[in-house]
């Protein structure tokens, strides 16, 4: 995993206790449901 080029979470090196979480709920307060293999053009970041 240390040699993997894939970025598992964008800007993870900039996360702090005061920062917003990378994944936010939509206007209805619902978080997106992971759909691996179905949605392949974006990640939850």
mmCIF file as Biopython writes it, N, C-alpha, C and O atoms, coordinates in Angstrom:
data_model
#
loop_
_atom_site.group_PDB
_atom_site.id
_atom_site.type_symbol
_atom_site.label_atom_id
_atom_site.label_alt_id
_atom_site.label_comp_id
_atom_site.label_asym_id
_atom_site.label_entity_id
_atom_site.label_seq_id
_atom_site.pdbx_PDB_ins_code
_atom_site.Cartn_x
_atom_site.Cartn_y
_atom_site.Cartn_z
_atom_site.occupancy
_atom_site.B_iso_or_equiv
_atom_site.auth_seq_id
_atom_site.auth_asym_id
_atom_site.pdbx_PDB_model_num
ATOM 1   N N  . UNK A ? 1  ? 0.822   -1.186 0.000   1.0 0.0 1  A 1 
ATOM 2   C CA . UNK A ? 1  ? 0.000   0.000  0.000   1.0 0.0 1  A 1 
ATOM 3   C C  . UNK A ? 1  ? 0.874   1.262  0.000   1.0 0.0 1  A 1 
ATOM 4   O O  . UNK A ? 1  ? 0.474   2.291  -0.544  1.0 0.0 1  A 1 
ATOM 5   N N  . UNK A ? 2  ? 2.034   1.186  0.591   1.0 0.0 2  A 1 
ATOM 6   C CA . UNK A ? 2  ? 2.903   2.361  0.627   1.0 0.0 2  A 1 
ATOM 7   C C  . UNK A ? 2  ? 3.359   2.775  -0.773  1.0 0.0 2  A 1 
ATOM 8   O O  . UNK A ? 2  ? 3.668   3.946  -0.994  1.0 0.0 2  A 1 
ATOM 9   N N  . UNK A ? 3  ? 3.405   1.853  -1.704  1.0 0.0 3  A 1 
ATOM 10  C CA . UNK A ? 3  ? 3.843   2.159  -3.061  1.0 0.0 3  A 1 
ATOM 11  C C  . UNK A ? 3  ? 2.684   2.436  -4.009  1.0 0.0 3  A 1 
ATOM 12  O O  . UNK A ? 3  ? 2.907   2.661  -5.198  1.0 0.0 3  A 1 
ATOM 13  N N  . UNK A ? 4  ? 1.465   2.424  -3.515  1.0 0.0 4  A 1 
ATOM 14  C CA . UNK A ? 4  ? 0.278   2.662  -4.347  1.0 0.0 4  A 1 
ATOM 15  C C  . UNK A ? 4  ? 0.176   4.142  -4.692  1.0 0.0 4  A 1 
ATOM 16  O O  . UNK A ? 4  ? 0.329   4.999  -3.822  1.0 0.0 4  A 1 
ATOM 17  N N  . UNK A ? 5  ? -0.086  4.443  -5.971  1.0 0.0 5  A 1 
ATOM 18  C CA . UNK A ? 5  ? -0.215  5.839  -6.409  1.0 0.0 5  A 1 
ATOM 19  C C  . UNK A ? 5  ? -1.620  6.400  -6.210  1.0 0.0 5  A 1 
ATOM 20  O O  . UNK A ? 5  ? -1.822  7.607  -6.343  1.0 0.0 5  A 1 
ATOM 21  N N  . UNK A ? 6  ? -2.580  5.556  -5.898  1.0 0.0 6  A 1 
ATOM 22  C CA . UNK A ? 6  ? -3.962  6.014  -5.745  1.0 0.0 6  A 1 
ATOM 23  C C  . UNK A ? 6  ? -4.094  6.877  -4.490  1.0 0.0 6  A 1 
ATOM 24  O O  . UNK A ? 6  ? -3.612  6.504  -3.420  1.0 0.0 6  A 1 
ATOM 25  N N  . UNK A ? 7  ? -4.745  8.022  -4.626  1.0 0.0 7  A 1 
ATOM 26  C CA . UNK A ? 7  ? -4.987  8.902  -3.475  1.0 0.0 7  A 1 
ATOM 27  C C  . UNK A ? 7  ? -6.278  8.452  -2.803  1.0 0.0 7  A 1 
ATOM 28  O O  . UNK A ? 7  ? -7.365  8.649  -3.346  1.0 0.0 7  A 1 
ATOM 29  N N  . UNK A ? 8  ? -6.161  7.850  -1.626  1.0 0.0 8  A 1 
ATOM 30  C CA . UNK A ? 8  ? -7.314  7.278  -0.935  1.0 0.0 8  A 1 
ATOM 31  C C  . UNK A ? 8  ? -8.285  8.356  -0.439  1.0 0.0 8  A 1 
ATOM 32  O O  . UNK A ? 8  ? -9.495  8.132  -0.397  1.0 0.0 8  A 1 
ATOM 33  N N  . UNK A ? 9  ? -7.760  9.509  -0.068  1.0 0.0 9  A 1 
ATOM 34  C CA . UNK A ? 9  ? -8.583  10.637 0.365   1.0 0.0 9  A 1 
ATOM 35  C C  . UNK A ? 9  ? -7.865  11.917 -0.039  1.0 0.0 9  A 1 
ATOM 36  O O  . UNK A ? 9  ? -6.684  12.102 0.257   1.0 0.0 9  A 1 
ATOM 37  N N  . UNK A ? 10 ? -8.591  12.794 -0.718  1.0 0.0 10 A 1 
ATOM 38  C CA . UNK A ? 10 ? -7.959  14.027 -1.188  1.0 0.0 10 A 1 
ATOM 39  C C  . UNK A ? 10 ? -7.603  14.937 -0.019  1.0 0.0 10 A 1 
ATOM 40  O O  . UNK A ? 10 ? -8.392  15.103 0.911   1.0 0.0 10 A 1 
ATOM 41  N N  . UNK A ? 11 ? -6.426  15.518 -0.070  1.0 0.0 11 A 1 
ATOM 42  C CA . UNK A ? 11 ? -5.934  16.474 0.935   1.0 0.0 11 A 1 
ATOM 43  C C  . UNK A ? 11 ? -5.953  15.926 2.360   1.0 0.0 11 A 1 
ATOM 44  O O  . UNK A ? 11 ? -6.133  16.685 3.313   1.0 0.0 11 A 1 
ATOM 45  N N  . UNK A ? 12 ? -5.769  14.620 2.512   1.0 0.0 12 A 1 
ATOM 46  C CA . UNK A ? 12 ? -5.805  14.022 3.843   1.0 0.0 12 A 1 
ATOM 47  C C  . UNK A ? 12 ? -4.710  14.594 4.740   1.0 0.0 12 A 1 
ATOM 48  O O  . UNK A ? 12 ? -4.855  14.613 5.962   1.0 0.0 12 A 1 
ATOM 49  N N  . UNK A ? 13 ? -3.621  15.057 4.140   1.0 0.0 13 A 1 
ATOM 50  C CA . UNK A ? 13 ? -2.543  15.637 4.940   1.0 0.0 13 A 1 
ATOM 51  C C  . UNK A ? 13 ? -2.906  16.997 5.514   1.0 0.0 13 A 1 
ATOM 52  O O  . UNK A ? 13 ? -2.179  17.518 6.358   1.0 0.0 13 A 1 
ATOM 53  N N  . UNK A ? 14 ? -4.007  17.578 5.079   1.0 0.0 14 A 1 
ATOM 54  C CA . UNK A ? 14 ? -4.439  18.894 5.572   1.0 0.0 14 A 1 
ATOM 55  C C  . UNK A ? 14 ? -5.599  18.815 6.562   1.0 0.0 14 A 1 
ATOM 56  O O  . UNK A ? 14 ? -6.085  19.852 7.012   1.0 0.0 14 A 1 
ATOM 57  N N  . UNK A ? 15 ? -6.051  17.615 6.909   1.0 0.0 15 A 1 
ATOM 58  C CA . UNK A ? 15 ? -7.163  17.473 7.841   1.0 0.0 15 A 1 
ATOM 59  C C  . UNK A ? 15 ? -6.746  17.897 9.247   1.0 0.0 15 A 1 
ATOM 60  O O  . UNK A ? 15 ? -5.643  17.588 9.700   1.0 0.0 15 A 1 
ATOM 61  N N  . UNK A ? 16 ? -7.635  18.604 9.924   1.0 0.0 16 A 1 
ATOM 62  C CA . UNK A ? 16 ? -7.418  19.000 11.309  1.0 0.0 16 A 1 
ATOM 63  C C  . UNK A ? 16 ? -8.712  18.761 12.084  1.0 0.0 16 A 1 
ATOM 64  O O  . UNK A ? 16 ? -9.747  18.445 11.497  1.0 0.0 16 A 1 
ATOM 65  N N  . UNK A ? 17 ? -8.646  18.912 13.381  1.0 0.0 17 A 1 
ATOM 66  C CA . UNK A ? 17 ? -9.844  18.759 14.205  1.0 0.0 17 A 1 
ATOM 67  C C  . UNK A ? 17 ? -10.875 19.844 13.915  1.0 0.0 17 A 1 
ATOM 68  O O  . UNK A ? 17 ? -12.071 19.633 14.118  1.0 0.0 17 A 1 
ATOM 69  N N  . UNK A ? 18 ? -10.421 21.000 13.443  1.0 0.0 18 A 1 
ATOM 70  C CA . UNK A ? 18 ? -11.323 22.116 13.184  1.0 0.0 18 A 1 
ATOM 71  C C  . UNK A ? 18 ? -11.893 22.105 11.764  1.0 0.0 18 A 1 
ATOM 72  O O  . UNK A ? 18 ? -12.855 22.821 11.486  1.0 0.0 18 A 1 
ATOM 73  N N  . UNK A ? 19 ? -11.322 21.316 10.872  1.0 0.0 19 A 1 
ATOM 74  C CA . UNK A ? 19 ? -11.754 21.299 9.468   1.0 0.0 19 A 1 
ATOM 75  C C  . UNK A ? 19 ? -13.068 20.536 9.315   1.0 0.0 19 A 1 
ATOM 76  O O  . UNK A ? 19 ? -13.402 19.678 10.133  1.0 0.0 19 A 1 
ATOM 77  N N  . UNK A ? 20 ? -13.807 20.863 8.256   1.0 0.0 20 A 1 
ATOM 78  C CA . UNK A ? 20 ? -15.016 20.114 7.930   1.0 0.0 20 A 1 
ATOM 79  C C  . UNK A ? 20 ? -14.630 18.706 7.506   1.0 0.0 20 A 1 
ATOM 80  O O  . UNK A ? 20 ? -13.542 18.486 6.973   1.0 0.0 20 A 1 
ATOM 81  N N  . UNK A ? 21 ? -15.507 17.773 7.740   1.0 0.0 21 A 1 
ATOM 82  C CA . UNK A ? 21 ? -15.273 16.398 7.304   1.0 0.0 21 A 1 
ATOM 83  C C  . UNK A ? 21 ? -15.268 16.352 5.778   1.0 0.0 21 A 1 
ATOM 84  O O  . UNK A ? 21 ? -15.984 17.120 5.136   1.0 0.0 21 A 1 
ATOM 85  N N  . UNK A ? 22 ? -14.474 15.467 5.194   1.0 0.0 22 A 1 
ATOM 86  C CA . UNK A ? 22 ? -14.416 15.378 3.731   1.0 0.0 22 A 1 
ATOM 87  C C  . UNK A ? 22 ? -15.755 14.984 3.106   1.0 0.0 22 A 1 
ATOM 88  O O  . UNK A ? 22 ? -16.052 15.391 1.983   1.0 0.0 22 A 1 
ATOM 89  N N  . UNK A ? 23 ? -16.552 14.212 3.806   1.0 0.0 23 A 1 
ATOM 90  C CA . UNK A ? 23 ? -17.848 13.779 3.293   1.0 0.0 23 A 1 
ATOM 91  C C  . UNK A ? 23 ? -18.934 14.534 4.034   1.0 0.0 23 A 1 
ATOM 92  O O  . UNK A ? 23 ? -19.010 14.477 5.261   1.0 0.0 23 A 1 
ATOM 93  N N  . UNK A ? 24 ? -19.768 15.237 3.298   1.0 0.0 24 A 1 
ATOM 94  C CA . UNK A ? 24 ? -20.824 16.055 3.891   1.0 0.0 24 A 1 
ATOM 95  C C  . UNK A ? 24 ? -22.198 15.539 3.460   1.0 0.0 24 A 1 
ATOM 96  O O  . UNK A ? 24 ? -22.345 15.014 2.357   1.0 0.0 24 A 1 
ATOM 97  N N  . UNK A ? 25 ? -23.205 15.685 4.328   1.0 0.0 25 A 1 
ATOM 98  C CA . UNK A ? 25 ? -24.558 15.289 3.931   1.0 0.0 25 A 1 
ATOM 99  C C  . UNK A ? 25 ? -25.134 16.273 2.930   1.0 0.0 25 A 1 
ATOM 100 O O  . UNK A ? 25 ? -24.676 17.411 2.825   1.0 0.0 25 A 1 
ATOM 101 N N  . UNK A ? 26 ? -26.163 15.815 2.181   1.0 0.0 26 A 1 
ATOM 102 C CA . UNK A ? 26 ? -26.826 16.708 1.231   1.0 0.0 26 A 1 
ATOM 103 C C  . UNK A ? 26 ? -27.795 17.627 1.979   1.0 0.0 26 A 1 
ATOM 104 O O  . UNK A ? 26 ? -27.800 17.640 3.210   1.0 0.0 26 A 1 
ATOM 105 N N  . UNK A ? 27 ? -28.601 18.384 1.265   1.0 0.0 27 A 1 
ATOM 106 C CA . UNK A ? 27 ? -29.513 19.354 1.885   1.0 0.0 27 A 1 
ATOM 107 C C  . UNK A ? 27 ? -30.544 18.695 2.802   1.0 0.0 27 A 1 
ATOM 108 O O  . UNK A ? 27 ? -31.047 19.330 3.729   1.0 0.0 27 A 1 
ATOM 109 N N  . UNK A ? 28 ? -30.855 17.431 2.548   1.0 0.0 28 A 1 
ATOM 110 C CA . UNK A ? 28 ? -31.823 16.708 3.379   1.0 0.0 28 A 1 
ATOM 111 C C  . UNK A ? 28 ? -31.157 16.058 4.588   1.0 0.0 28 A 1 
ATOM 112 O O  . UNK A ? 28 ? -31.832 15.408 5.387   1.0 0.0 28 A 1 
ATOM 113 N N  . UNK A ? 29 ? -29.835 16.225 4.732   1.0 0.0 29 A 1 
ATOM 114 C CA . UNK A ? 29 ? -29.117 15.648 5.853   1.0 0.0 29 A 1 
ATOM 115 C C  . UNK A ? 29 ? -28.728 14.194 5.650   1.0 0.0 29 A 1 
ATOM 116 O O  . UNK A ? 29 ? -28.376 13.502 6.605   1.0 0.0 29 A 1 
ATOM 117 N N  . UNK A ? 30 ? -28.792 13.729 4.405   1.0 0.0 30 A 1 
ATOM 118 C CA . UNK A ? 30 ? -28.494 12.337 4.091   1.0 0.0 30 A 1 
ATOM 119 C C  . UNK A ? 30 ? -27.119 12.242 3.447   1.0 0.0 30 A 1 
ATOM 120 O O  . UNK A ? 30 ? -26.773 13.022 2.561   1.0 0.0 30 A 1 
ATOM 121 N N  . UNK A ? 31 ? -26.346 11.271 3.912   1.0 0.0 31 A 1 
ATOM 122 C CA . UNK A ? 31 ? -25.024 11.041 3.330   1.0 0.0 31 A 1 
ATOM 123 C C  . UNK A ? 31 ? -25.159 10.156 2.098   1.0 0.0 31 A 1 
ATOM 124 O O  . UNK A ? 31 ? -26.063 9.323  2.041   1.0 0.0 31 A 1 
ATOM 125 N N  . UNK A ? 32 ? -24.274 10.318 1.104   1.0 0.0 32 A 1 
ATOM 126 C CA . UNK A ? 32 ? -24.352 9.474  -0.083  1.0 0.0 32 A 1 
ATOM 127 C C  . UNK A ? 32 ? -24.079 8.000  0.259   1.0 0.0 32 A 1 
ATOM 128 O O  . UNK A ? 32 ? -23.276 7.694  1.141   1.0 0.0 32 A 1 
ATOM 129 N N  . UNK A ? 33 ? -24.743 7.124  -0.436  1.0 0.0 33 A 1 
ATOM 130 C CA . UNK A ? 33 ? -24.585 5.687  -0.220  1.0 0.0 33 A 1 
ATOM 131 C C  . UNK A ? 33 ? -23.512 5.168  -1.173  1.0 0.0 33 A 1 
ATOM 132 O O  . UNK A ? 33 ? -23.618 5.379  -2.382  1.0 0.0 33 A 1 
ATOM 133 N N  . UNK A ? 34 ? -22.484 4.494  -0.662  1.0 0.0 34 A 1 
ATOM 134 C CA . UNK A ? 34 ? -21.453 3.943  -1.540  1.0 0.0 34 A 1 
ATOM 135 C C  . UNK A ? 34 ? -22.048 2.938  -2.524  1.0 0.0 34 A 1 
ATOM 136 O O  . UNK A ? 34 ? -22.885 2.116  -2.149  1.0 0.0 34 A 1 
ATOM 137 N N  . UNK A ? 35 ? -21.614 3.007  -3.779  1.0 0.0 35 A 1 
ATOM 138 C CA . UNK A ? 35 ? -22.069 2.089  -4.801  1.0 0.0 35 A 1 
ATOM 139 C C  . UNK A ? 35 ? -20.866 1.605  -5.604  1.0 0.0 35 A 1 
ATOM 140 O O  . UNK A ? 35 ? -20.754 1.905  -6.793  1.0 0.0 35 A 1 
ATOM 141 N N  . UNK A ? 36 ? -19.963 0.855  -4.961  1.0 0.0 36 A 1 
ATOM 142 C CA . UNK A ? 36 ? -18.764 0.409  -5.661  1.0 0.0 36 A 1 
ATOM 143 C C  . UNK A ? 36 ? -19.109 -0.461 -6.858  1.0 0.0 36 A 1 
ATOM 144 O O  . UNK A ? 36 ? -19.977 -1.331 -6.781  1.0 0.0 36 A 1 
ATOM 145 N N  . UNK A ? 37 ? -18.421 -0.217 -7.962  1.0 0.0 37 A 1 
ATOM 146 C CA . UNK A ? 37 ? -18.659 -0.959 -9.186  1.0 0.0 37 A 1 
ATOM 147 C C  . UNK A ? 37 ? -19.795 -0.406 -10.010 1.0 0.0 37 A 1 
ATOM 148 O O  . UNK A ? 37 ? -19.886 -0.698 -11.203 1.0 0.0 37 A 1 
ATOM 149 N N  . UNK A ? 38 ? -20.670 0.390  -9.405  1.0 0.0 38 A 1 
ATOM 150 C CA . UNK A ? 38 ? -21.788 1.000  -10.139 1.0 0.0 38 A 1 
ATOM 151 C C  . UNK A ? 38 ? -21.413 2.418  -10.535 1.0 0.0 38 A 1 
ATOM 152 O O  . UNK A ? 38 ? -21.516 2.788  -11.705 1.0 0.0 38 A 1 
ATOM 153 N N  . UNK A ? 39 ? -20.979 3.211  -9.568  1.0 0.0 39 A 1 
ATOM 154 C CA . UNK A ? 39 ? -20.501 4.564  -9.838  1.0 0.0 39 A 1 
ATOM 155 C C  . UNK A ? 39 ? -18.983 4.502  -9.820  1.0 0.0 39 A 1 
ATOM 156 O O  . UNK A ? 39 ? -18.385 4.285  -8.767  1.0 0.0 39 A 1 
ATOM 157 N N  . UNK A ? 40 ? -18.357 4.688  -10.965 1.0 0.0 40 A 1 
ATOM 158 C CA . UNK A ? 40 ? -16.902 4.520  -11.056 1.0 0.0 40 A 1 
ATOM 159 C C  . UNK A ? 40 ? -16.177 5.781  -11.475 1.0 0.0 40 A 1 
ATOM 160 O O  . UNK A ? 40 ? -14.950 5.765  -11.569 1.0 0.0 40 A 1 
ATOM 161 N N  . UNK A ? 41 ? -16.887 6.882  -11.733 1.0 0.0 41 A 1 
ATOM 162 C CA . UNK A ? 41 ? -16.202 8.093  -12.230 1.0 0.0 41 A 1 
ATOM 163 C C  . UNK A ? 41 ? -15.888 9.102  -11.153 1.0 0.0 41 A 1 
ATOM 164 O O  . UNK A ? 41 ? -15.330 10.153 -11.470 1.0 0.0 41 A 1 
ATOM 165 N N  . UNK A ? 42 ? -16.217 8.844  -9.879  1.0 0.0 42 A 1 
ATOM 166 C CA . UNK A ? 42 ? -15.871 9.779  -8.811  1.0 0.0 42 A 1 
ATOM 167 C C  . UNK A ? 42 ? -15.769 9.053  -7.489  1.0 0.0 42 A 1 
ATOM 168 O O  . UNK A ? 42 ? -16.261 7.937  -7.328  1.0 0.0 42 A 1 
ATOM 169 N N  . UNK A ? 43 ? -15.126 9.706  -6.557  1.0 0.0 43 A 1 
ATOM 170 C CA . UNK A ? 43 ? -14.979 9.168  -5.215  1.0 0.0 43 A 1 
ATOM 171 C C  . UNK A ? 43 ? -15.683 10.099 -4.241  1.0 0.0 43 A 1 
ATOM 172 O O  . UNK A ? 43 ? -16.086 11.200 -4.619  1.0 0.0 43 A 1 
ATOM 173 N N  . UNK A ? 44 ? -15.834 9.683  -3.022  1.0 0.0 44 A 1 
ATOM 174 C CA . UNK A ? 44 ? -16.480 10.517 -1.999  1.0 0.0 44 A 1 
ATOM 175 C C  . UNK A ? 44 ? -15.456 11.436 -1.373  1.0 0.0 44 A 1 
ATOM 176 O O  . UNK A ? 44 ? -14.931 11.140 -0.300  1.0 0.0 44 A 1 
ATOM 177 N N  . UNK A ? 45 ? -15.172 12.510 -2.005  1.0 0.0 45 A 1 
ATOM 178 C CA . UNK A ? 45 ? -14.212 13.444 -1.461  1.0 0.0 45 A 1 
ATOM 179 C C  . UNK A ? 45 ? -14.558 14.861 -1.783  1.0 0.0 45 A 1 
ATOM 180 O O  . UNK A ? 45 ? -13.836 15.777 -1.389  1.0 0.0 45 A 1 
#
